[in-house]
Amino acid sequence: MTTHSRGVSATIDPVKLDRLAEVAIKVGLQLQPGQDLVLTSSIAALPLTRRIVEHAYKAGAGLVTPIFNDDEMTLARFRYGADAGFDHAAGWLYEGMAKAFANNAARLAVRGEDPSLLSAQDPAKVARANKANSIAYQPALEKITGFDINWNIVAYPDLAWARQVFPGDTDDVAVAKLADAIFAASRVDVDDPIGNWKAHNAALRSRTEWLNGHNFHALHFTGPGTDLTVG
């Protein structure tokens, strides 16, 4: 029997990473039995993405289609790609995603790439590429922004990101700190994250109903250095 490493950094708790994957599917996405899933991910986030796919199928997913991106491949385009290519996007790919969403596929994005990846590249090329992608992706994006489908975004503690957030720490410490921050924000640093999210959402609904029931015209917040009216 052949075994494969899950590829998790020694500084990232694998138990909490698995909880994050489960929460992403069951709470954030609320994937339904038989529902397909379009999953995009950075290669750097593969340890989390693999777990997400497992939990998606355990939850009854019909078909999970993963689409990966890689920082080095992205850089290769901007360093060596023909100039005319920056006005084009993979329209066929986005058309397929739009069709999947029209058929009620869910959408999950796993973000773990370097946030400053293109900072040293030609800004004109970056702008042109972004514009082409935005135009091609628009039909699929409308299904997301219109909440026609269930969708969510989950973060992975990539090294390049961790270095920016914690520049004074060693790589291992920076990744560990970023992982802890993501785990805390996602409520997977507790023994029962699913139950914790249910209680949290119930409390939010209760407060929402209370606020709506009073039909406030505005809310006025005051404090040291604060005088804010919302409404």
Secondary structure, 3 states (H helix, E strand, C coil): CCCCCCCCCCCCCHHHHHHHHHHHHHHHHCCCCCCCEEEEEEHHHHHHHHHHHHHHHHCCCCCEEEEEECHHHHHHHHHHCCHHHHHCCCHHHHHHHHHHHHCCCEEEEEECCCCCCCCCCCHHHHHHHHHHHHHHHHHHHHHHHCCCCCEEEEECCCHHHHHHHCCCCCHHHHHHHHHHHHHHHCCCCCCCHHHHHHHHHHHHHHHHHHHHHHCCCCEEEEECCEEEEEC
